[in-house]
Amino acid sequence: MQKINLFDTTLRDGEQSPGVNLNLQEKLEIAKQLERLGMDIIEAGFPASSKGDFQSVKEIASTVKNSSVTGLARSVTQDIDIAWEALKDSAEPRLHVFIATSPIHLQHKLKKTPDEVLETAVTMVKYAARKFPIVQWSAEDACRSDLPFLAKIVEAVIEAGAKVVNIPDTVGFTTPAHYGSVFKYLKEHVPNIHKVDLSAHCHDDLGLAVANSLAAIEAGATQIEGTINGIGERAGNAALEEVALALHIRKDFYQADSGLILPEIKRTSELISKLTGMTIAPNKAIVGKNAFAHESGIHQDGVLKNPLTYEIISPELVGVKQNPIVLGKHSGRHAFRTRLVELGFALEDNQANVLFEKFKDLADKKKDITDDDLFALVLQKQVSSDERYKLEALQVQYGMNNIPTATITLRKHNGEVVQEAATGSGSVEAIYNTLERCLAQDIKLLDYRLQSINGGPDALAEVFVKVQSEGVEASGRGVAFDVLESSAKAYLNAINRLFAIQQHRTKQEVM
């Protein structure tokens, strides 16, 4: 059985999804969960892109021990040096260095000849190999490259010290048959190809990312790159949970396995969805809420007689619990802490104690507390852990024949209190107009989404927003029983993130 390594780029390519920006704590939570999932390689970011990314990669590299942590670098010595500083304390320092190889990129982006690109690639791989025990080299836009040149440069970087060679479908252009033929061509025309792992990195512009990844495995690839939930640039990347399940369910065909801890898939998917604000489509394979639902009478009858009639994947296999544990107001501290650990949250005693008090307050208002509620509780605590502005009070006046009016009191981190009121065509608009007035800054609302956490009249309301100010975008989320309160919290959370990004950019410009 062939072992296929999975290379997760949720924290790098996934975070490049428009409107997604994760803070350090959120990135650490995702990295630790990816480690629990059994991910072989975690691409933690692009260290040279910003000081924030450098710090995140460094923290993840020093925290994660059971997965190899890597960072992206362009083919320049400065990027490689910065990546080394971020990754040198990891259990297995690994660099991912890339350069474009297609004619269109060479001519219009790099403005270099093929020979110049080859020389740069070799020089940078040699330089990186003096620092990193594992160097992965990627041929950006490989699928639109001339195959003889691609084979020539691949042979050269292997000779220079590359241990992994990635053949990405950068723009989602290829098809399974063509992608497989590229790998077969390289295996036939690169004499030293046996010295490296061949990797596939597919984008989903034509909806073929997973199919192309599986075709690469058939053609000899031993590493697949992608993201959880398939998030990423433009239409996203190959969804790694789909690749892993395809290999598991169809071992008879692929004769390969990923080694992922499959029951951790659902938890990982939900965590990333909540932290990025990217909702999972109900019909999404493996992790969508309808993935194991049967409405057709014929299907229901068959499943009741034997699940195998219409279910090729059991819900339990990927961590979907049919009877989730429910906590309530009579649950003790030990049961609460144990459930948090089972959900994958490693908390210090003081953090767990604070959350337990929040849990008891929630249990007084809501009869049954499910895993989704606990997720929201923990994530909401993390949301409010670093606030420039805190919501002190909110009052909304609304009536069918009255103009909605909101009055808000904010407290700044320096203790100063700001209070304002404003109207709007609706209650939410009144709240957001009031917050803008409190902050004395023009802020544009780009996206607003509301969903309930579980069902019932006592369900928590979760709001996700995306805002823009002075060319900077930030997302935020809020959770509360009241829709208006959660709307205000989400907007304020986005604003706090917005100011943090703007402040970071200002410091970089000064330096």
C-alpha positions as CSV (number, residue, x, y, z in Angstrom):
1,M,0.0,0.0,0.0
2,Q,1.6,3.3,-1.2
3,K,1.8,6.0,1.5
4,I,0.6,9.4,0.1
5,N,1.9,12.4,2.1
6,L,-0.6,15.2,2.5
7,F,0.7,18.8,2.5
8,D,-1.8,21.2,4.0
9,T,-1.7,24.8,2.9
10,T,-4.8,26.1,4.6
11,L,-2.8,28.6,6.6
12,R,-1.0,29.9,3.5
13,D,-3.0,29.4,0.3
14,G,-6.2,29.0,2.3
15,E,-5.7,32.3,4.1
16,Q,-5.3,34.0,0.7
17,S,-9.0,33.5,0.2
18,P,-10.6,37.0,-0.3
19,G,-11.7,38.4,3.1
20,V,-10.0,35.8,5.2
21,N,-7.5,37.1,7.8
22,L,-6.6,35.0,10.8
23,N,-4.8,36.2,13.9
24,L,-2.0,34.4,15.6
25,Q,-4.2,32.5,18.2
26,E,-6.5,31.3,15.4
27,K,-3.6,30.1,13.3
28,L,-2.2,28.2,16.2
29,E,-5.6,26.5,16.9
30,I,-5.8,25.4,13.3
31,A,-2.2,24.2,13.2
32,K,-2.7,22.1,16.4
33,Q,-5.9,20.6,15.0
34,L,-4.1,19.8,11.7
35,E,-1.5,18.0,13.8
36,R,-4.2,16.0,15.5
37,L,-5.7,15.2,12.1
38,G,-2.3,13.6,11.3
39,M,-1.3,16.0,8.5
40,D,2.2,15.2,7.2
41,I,3.2,18.7,6.3
42,I,1.7,22.0,7.4
43,E,2.5,25.1,5.3
44,A,2.2,27.7,8.0
45,G,2.6,30.8,5.9
46,F,4.9,33.0,3.8
47,P,7.4,34.3,6.4
48,A,8.9,37.1,4.2
49,S,5.6,38.6,3.3
50,S,5.1,40.4,6.7
51,K,6.2,40.5,10.3
52,G,2.9,39.0,11.3
53,D,3.3,36.1,9.0
54,F,6.9,35.6,10.2
55,Q,5.7,35.5,13.8
56,S,2.9,33.1,13.0
57,V,5.2,30.7,11.2
58,K,7.8,30.9,14.0
59,E,5.2,30.2,16.7
60,I,3.6,27.3,14.8
61,A,7.0,25.8,14.0
62,S,8.0,25.8,17.7
63,T,4.6,24.4,18.8
64,V,3.8,21.6,16.3
65,K,6.1,18.6,16.7
66,N,4.3,15.7,15.0
67,S,3.9,17.3,11.6
68,S,6.6,18.9,9.4
69,V,6.2,22.7,9.3
70,T,7.2,24.6,6.2
71,G,7.0,28.1,4.8
72,L,6.9,29.5,1.4
73,A,9.8,31.5,-0.2
74,R,10.4,33.2,-3.5
75,S,13.7,32.4,-5.3
76,V,15.6,35.1,-3.6
77,T,18.1,34.7,-0.7
78,Q,16.4,37.2,1.6
79,D,13.1,35.1,1.5
80,I,15.1,32.0,2.3
81,D,17.0,33.6,5.1
82,I,13.8,34.9,6.7
83,A,12.1,31.5,6.3
84,W,15.1,29.8,8.1
85,E,14.8,32.2,11.1
86,A,11.1,31.4,11.3
87,L,11.5,27.6,10.9
88,K,14.9,26.7,12.4
89,D,13.4,25.6,15.7
90,S,10.8,23.2,14.2
91,A,11.1,19.5,14.5
92,E,11.8,19.1,10.8
93,P,12.7,22.4,9.1
94,R,11.4,22.4,5.6
95,L,11.4,25.1,2.9
96,H,9.0,25.5,0.0
97,V,10.7,27.6,-2.7
98,F,9.2,28.4,-6.1
99,I,9.7,30.0,-9.5
100,A,7.5,30.2,-12.6
101,T,8.3,28.0,-15.6
102,S,5.6,28.7,-18.2
103,P,6.3,30.9,-21.2
104,I,3.6,33.4,-20.3
105,H,5.1,33.8,-16.8
106,L,8.6,34.0,-18.1
107,Q,7.8,36.6,-20.7
108,H,5.3,38.8,-18.8
109,K,6.0,38.4,-15.1
110,L,9.7,37.4,-14.7
111,K,10.9,38.9,-18.0
112,K,13.6,36.2,-18.0
113,T,14.8,33.6,-20.5
114,P,14.4,29.9,-19.7
115,D,18.2,29.6,-19.1
116,E,18.1,32.5,-16.6
117,V,15.2,30.9,-14.7
118,L,17.0,27.6,-14.7
119,E,20.1,29.2,-13.3
120,T,18.1,31.0,-10.6
121,A,16.3,27.9,-9.6
122,V,19.5,25.9,-9.2
123,T,21.3,28.6,-7.3
124,M,18.4,29.1,-4.8
125,V,17.9,25.4,-4.2
126,K,21.6,25.0,-3.5
127,Y,21.5,28.0,-1.2
128,A,18.4,26.6,0.7
129,A,19.9,23.1,0.9
130,R,22.8,24.5,3.0
131,K,20.2,25.5,5.7
132,F,17.2,23.2,5.3
133,P,17.3,19.4,5.6
134,I,14.3,19.2,3.2
135,V,13.9,21.6,0.3
136,Q,10.7,21.4,-1.8
137,W,10.9,23.1,-5.2
138,S,7.8,24.2,-7.1
139,A,7.5,25.0,-10.8
140,E,4.8,27.7,-10.8
141,D,2.3,27.3,-13.6
142,A,3.9,23.9,-14.5
143,C,0.9,22.7,-16.4
144,R,1.3,25.5,-19.0
145,S,5.0,25.0,-19.3
146,D,6.9,23.4,-22.2
147,L,7.6,19.8,-21.1
148,P,11.2,19.6,-22.4
149,F,12.1,22.7,-20.4
150,L,10.1,21.5,-17.4
151,A,12.0,18.2,-17.4
152,K,15.3,20.0,-17.8
153,I,14.8,22.3,-14.8
154,V,13.4,19.5,-12.7
155,E,16.5,17.4,-13.3
156,A,18.7,20.4,-12.4
157,V,17.0,21.2,-9.1
158,I,17.1,17.6,-8.0
159,E,20.8,17.6,-8.7
160,A,21.1,20.9,-6.7
161,G,19.5,19.2,-3.6
162,A,15.7,19.4,-3.9
163,K,14.1,16.5,-2.0
164,V,10.5,17.2,-3.2
165,V,9.4,18.5,-6.6
166,N,6.0,20.0,-6.9
167,I,4.2,20.2,-10.3
168,P,1.3,22.7,-9.6
169,D,-1.7,23.4,-11.7
170,T,-1.5,27.0,-10.5
171,V,-4.4,28.4,-12.5
172,G,-6.7,25.3,-12.5
173,F,-6.2,24.8,-16.2
174,T,-5.4,21.2,-16.6
175,T,-7.6,18.0,-16.9
176,P,-7.0,14.6,-15.2
177,A,-5.7,13.0,-18.4
178,H,-3.3,15.9,-19.2
179,Y,-2.1,16.2,-15.6
180,G,-1.3,12.5,-15.3
181,S,0.6,12.7,-18.6
182,V,2.8,15.5,-17.3
183,F,3.9,13.3,-14.3
184,K,4.4,10.3,-16.6
185,Y,6.5,12.5,-19.0
186,L,8.7,13.6,-16.1
187,K,9.2,10.1,-14.9
188,E,10.3,9.0,-18.3
189,H,12.5,12.0,-19.2
190,V,14.2,13.0,-15.9
191,P,16.9,10.4,-15.1
192,N,17.2,11.3,-11.4
193,I,13.4,11.6,-10.7
194,H,13.6,8.5,-8.5
195,K,15.5,10.6,-5.9
196,V,12.5,12.9,-5.0
197,D,8.9,12.8,-4.0
198,L,6.6,14.2,-6.7
199,S,3.9,16.5,-5.4
200,A,0.7,17.7,-6.9
201,H,-0.9,21.1,-6.1
202,C,-4.2,21.7,-7.9
203,H,-6.6,24.7,-8.0
204,D,-10.3,24.3,-8.6
205,D,-11.1,26.9,-11.3
206,L,-12.7,24.2,-13.4
207,G,-13.9,22.1,-10.5
208,L,-11.3,19.5,-11.2
209,A,-8.8,19.9,-8.3
210,V,-9.6,16.7,-6.5
211,A,-9.9,14.7,-9.8
212,N,-6.6,16.1,-11.0
213,S,-4.9,15.2,-7.6
214,L,-6.1,11.6,-7.8
215,A,-4.9,11.4,-11.4
216,A,-1.5,12.6,-10.2
217,I,-1.4,9.7,-7.7
218,E,-2.2,7.2,-10.5
219,A,0.7,8.7,-12.4
220,G,3.2,8.4,-9.6
221,A,2.8,11.4,-7.3
222,T,3.5,10.6,-3.6
223,Q,2.4,13.9,-2.1
224,I,-0.8,15.9,-2.5
225,E,-1.2,19.5,-1.6
226,G,-4.4,21.2,-0.7
227,T,-6.6,22.7,2.0
228,I,-9.3,21.7,4.3
229,N,-12.8,22.5,2.8
230,G,-11.0,23.3,-0.4
231,I,-10.5,27.0,0.5
232,G,-7.9,29.1,-1.2
233,E,-7.1,31.6,-4.0
234,R,-10.0,32.2,-6.5
235,A,-12.1,29.0,-6.6
236,G,-9.9,27.3,-4.0
237,N,-7.6,24.3,-3.8
238,A,-8.1,20.5,-3.8
239,A,-10.1,19.6,-0.6
240,L,-7.7,17.3,1.3
241,E,-10.5,15.6,3.2
242,E,-12.0,14.5,-0.2
243,V,-8.6,13.2,-1.4
244,A,-8.1,11.3,1.8
245,L,-11.6,9.7,1.7
246,A,-11.2,8.8,-1.9
247,L,-8.0,6.9,-1.1
248,H,-9.5,5.2,1.9
249,I,-12.8,4.1,0.3
250,R,-11.2,3.1,-3.0
251,K,-8.1,1.4,-1.7
252,D,-8.9,-1.4,-4.1
253,F,-8.3,0.9,-7.0
254,Y,-5.6,3.4,-5.8
255,Q,-3.7,0.9,-3.6
256,A,-2.7,4.0,-1.5
257,D,-3.6,5.6,1.7
258,S,-3.0,9.0,3.4
259,G,-2.7,7.9,7.0
260,L,-5.0,10.7,8.2
261,I,-6.9,10.2,11.4
262,L,-10.2,10.3,9.6
263,P,-12.6,10.8,12.7
264,E,-10.8,14.2,13.1
265,I,-12.0,15.4,9.7
266,K,-15.4,16.9,10.7
267,R,-14.0,18.7,13.7
268,T,-11.1,20.2,11.6
269,S,-13.5,21.3,8.9
270,E,-15.9,23.0,11.3
271,L,-13.0,24.8,13.2
272,I,-11.6,26.2,9.9
273,S,-15.0,27.2,8.7
274,K,-15.8,29.1,11.8
275,L,-12.4,30.8,12.1
276,T,-12.3,31.8,8.4
277,G,-16.0,32.7,8.2
278,M,-16.2,30.6,5.0
279,T,-19.5,28.6,5.3
280,I,-19.5,25.0,4.2
281,A,-22.1,24.3,1.4
282,P,-24.7,21.8,2.6
283,N,-24.0,19.5,-0.3
284,K,-20.2,19.7,0.1
285,A,-18.7,16.2,-0.1
286,I,-17.6,14.5,3.2
287,V,-18.3,17.5,5.5
288,G,-21.5,19.2,4.3
289,K,-24.5,18.9,6.6
290,N,-26.4,17.0,3.9
291,A,-23.5,14.6,3.1
292,F,-25.2,11.9,5.2
293,A,-28.9,13.0,4.8
294,H,-31.4,10.9,2.9
295,E,-34.8,12.4,1.9
296,S,-35.8,10.1,-0.9
297,G,-38.2,7.4,0.3
298,I,-36.3,4.8,-1.7
299,H,-33.0,5.8,-0.2
300,Q,-34.4,6.0,3.4
301,D,-35.9,2.5,3.1
302,G,-32.6,1.1,1.8
303,V,-30.5,2.8,4.5
304,L,-32.7,1.6,7.2
305,K,-32.4,-2.0,5.9
306,N,-28.6,-1.7,5.3
307,P,-26.6,1.6,5.4
308,L,-24.3,0.2,2.7
309,T,-27.2,0.4,0.1
310,Y,-26.7,4.2,-0.2
311,E,-23.9,5.2,2.1
312,I,-20.3,4.4,1.0
313,I,-19.0,6.4,3.9
314,S,-20.3,6.0,7.5
315,P,-20.8,9.3,9.4
316,E,-18.7,8.0,12.3
317,L,-15.7,7.4,9.9
318,V,-15.2,11.2,9.5
319,G,-16.3,12.2,13.0
320,V,-19.9,13.0,12.5
321,K,-21.7,12.0,15.7
322,Q,-25.3,10.9,15.5
323,N,-25.8,11.4,19.2
324,P,-23.6,14.2,20.4
325,I,-22.9,14.6,24.1
326,V,-25.1,17.3,25.6
327,L,-24.1,19.3,28.7
328,G,-26.5,21.3,30.8
329,K,-26.6,23.6,33.8
330,H,-26.1,20.6,36.2
331,S,-22.9,19.5,34.5
332,G,-19.8,19.9,36.6
333,R,-16.4,21.5,35.9
334,H,-14.8,18.1,35.3
335,A,-17.3,17.1,32.6
336,F,-17.0,20.5,31.0
337,R,-13.2,20.4,30.9
338,T,-13.2,16.8,29.7
339,R,-15.5,17.7,26.8
340,L,-13.3,20.6,25.8
341,V,-10.2,18.4,25.7
342,E,-12.2,15.8,23.6
343,L,-13.0,18.7,21.2
344,G,-9.4,19.4,20.8
345,F,-9.0,22.6,22.9
346,A,-5.9,22.6,25.1
347,L,-6.6,25.2,27.8
348,E,-4.7,26.5,30.8
349,D,-6.5,26.1,34.2
350,N,-7.3,29.8,34.4
351,Q,-8.7,29.8,30.8
352,A,-10.8,26.8,31.5
353,N,-12.2,28.3,34.7
354,V,-13.2,31.5,32.9
355,L,-14.9,29.5,30.2
356,F,-16.7,27.4,32.8
357,E,-18.3,30.5,34.2
358,K,-19.3,31.6,30.7
359,F,-20.7,28.0,30.2
360,K,-22.8,28.2,33.4
361,D,-24.2,31.6,32.3
362,L,-25.1,30.0,28.9
363,A,-26.6,27.0,30.5
364,D,-29.0,29.2,32.6
365,K,-30.4,30.5,29.4
366,K,-30.2,27.4,27.2
367,K,-31.3,24.0,28.3
368,D,-29.0,21.8,26.3
369,I,-25.4,22.8,25.4
370,T,-24.1,20.9,22.4
371,D,-20.6,20.6,20.9
372,D,-21.4,23.4,18.5
373,D,-22.3,25.7,21.4
374,L,-19.0,24.9,23.1
375,F,-17.1,25.6,19.9
376,A,-18.8,29.0,19.7
377,L,-18.1,29.7,23.4
378,V,-14.4,29.0,23.1
379,L,-14.0,30.8,19.8
380,Q,-15.9,33.8,21.0
381,K,-13.6,34.0,24.0
382,Q,-10.7,34.1,21.7
383,V,-12.3,36.7,19.6
384,S,-12.6,39.1,22.5
385,S,-9.1,38.4,23.9
386,D,-7.4,41.3,22.2
387,E,-9.8,44.2,21.9
388,R,-9.1,47.9,21.1
389,Y,-12.8,48.6,21.6
390,K,-15.2,46.7,23.8
391,L,-19.0,46.8,23.7
392,E,-20.2,48.0,27.0
393,A,-23.9,48.6,26.3
394,L,-26.4,48.4,23.4
395,Q,-29.9,49.6,23.2
396,V,-32.1,49.4,20.0
397,Q,-35.5,51.1,19.6
398,Y,-37.6,49.6,16.9
399,G,-41.2,49.7,15.8
400,M,-43.1,49.2,12.5
401,N,-44.0,52.8,12.3
402,N,-40.8,54.2,14.0
403,I,-37.3,54.9,12.7
404,P,-34.9,52.3,14.2
405,T,-32.5,53.9,16.6
406,A,-29.4,52.5,18.3
407,T,-27.5,53.8,21.3
408,I,-24.1,52.2,21.9
409,T,-21.5,52.6,24.6
410,L,-17.9,51.5,23.8
411,R,-14.9,51.4,26.1
412,K,-11.4,51.9,24.6
413,H,-8.4,49.9,25.7
414,N,-7.2,53.0,27.6
415,G,-10.4,53.1,29.7
416,E,-12.0,56.0,27.8
417,V,-15.8,55.6,27.2
418,V,-17.5,56.6,23.9
419,Q,-21.3,56.9,23.6
420,E,-23.2,57.6,20.4
421,A,-26.6,57.1,18.8
422,A,-27.8,56.9,15.2
423,T,-30.7,55.8,13.1
424,G,-30.9,53.5,10.1
425,S,-33.4,51.9,7.7
426,G,-33.3,48.8,9.9
427,S,-32.0,47.8,13.3
428,V,-28.7,46.4,12.1
429,E,-28.0,49.4,9.9
430,A,-28.7,51.7,12.9
431,I,-26.2,49.7,15.0
432,Y,-23.5,49.9,12.3
433,N,-24.1,53.6,11.7
434,T,-23.8,54.2,15.4
435,L,-20.5,52.3,15.6
436,E,-19.1,54.3,12.7
437,R,-20.0,57.5,14.5
438,C,-18.3,56.1,17.7
439,L,-15.1,55.5,15.7
440,A,-15.2,58.6,13.5
441,Q,-14.1,56.5,10.5
442,D,-15.7,55.6,7.2
443,I,-16.3,51.9,7.2
444,K,-17.9,50.0,4.3
445,L,-19.8,46.8,5.0
446,L,-18.9,44.2,2.3
447,D,-20.6,41.1,3.6
448,Y,-23.1,40.1,6.4
449,R,-24.2,36.6,7.1
450,L,-26.4,35.3,9.9
451,Q,-26.9,31.7,11.0
452,S,-28.1,29.8,14.1
453,I,-26.0,27.4,16.0
454,N,-28.2,24.4,16.2
455,G,-32.0,24.8,16.1
456,G,-34.7,25.8,18.4
457,P,-35.9,29.1,19.8
458,D,-33.0,29.2,22.3
459,A,-30.3,28.8,19.6
460,L,-27.3,31.0,19.6
461,A,-27.1,33.5,16.7
462,E,-23.7,33.7,14.9
463,V,-23.0,36.6,12.6
464,F,-20.1,36.9,10.2
465,V,-19.2,40.3,8.6
466,K,-16.5,41.6,6.3
467,V,-15.7,45.3,6.3
468,Q,-13.3,47.7,4.5
469,S,-11.7,51.0,5.4
470,E,-8.9,52.9,3.6
471,G,-8.3,50.0,1.3
472,V,-8.0,47.4,4.1
473,E,-10.4,44.5,4.5
474,A,-11.1,42.6,7.7
475,S,-13.6,40.0,8.8
476,G,-15.2,39.5,12.2
477,R,-17.8,37.3,13.9
478,G,-20.0,37.5,17.0
479,V,-22.1,35.1,18.9
480,A,-25.0,35.9,21.2
481,F,-28.6,34.8,21.9
482,D,-29.8,38.1,20.4
483,V,-29.3,38.7,16.7
484,L,-28.7,42.4,17.2
485,E,-26.1,41.8,19.9
486,S,-24.3,39.3,17.8
487,S,-24.4,41.7,14.8
488,A,-22.8,44.4,16.9
489,K,-20.1,42.1,18.3
490,A,-19.2,40.8,14.8
491,Y,-18.9,44.4,13.4
492,L,-16.8,45.5,16.4
493,N,-14.6,42.4,16.1
494,A,-14.0,43.2,12.4
495,I,-13.2,46.8,13.3
496,N,-10.7,45.7,16.0
497,R,-9.0,43.5,13.4
498,L,-9.1,46.3,10.9
499,F,-7.2,48.7,13.3
500,A,-4.7,46.0,14.1
501,I,-3.9,45.4,10.4
502,Q,-3.7,49.2,9.8
503,Q,-1.4,49.7,12.8
504,H,0.8,46.8,11.6
505,R,1.1,48.3,8.1
506,T,2.0,51.7,9.5
507,K,4.8,50.2,11.6
508,Q,6.1,48.4,8.5
509,E,6.1,51.6,6.5
510,V,8.0,53.5,9.3
511,M,10.6,50.8,9.4
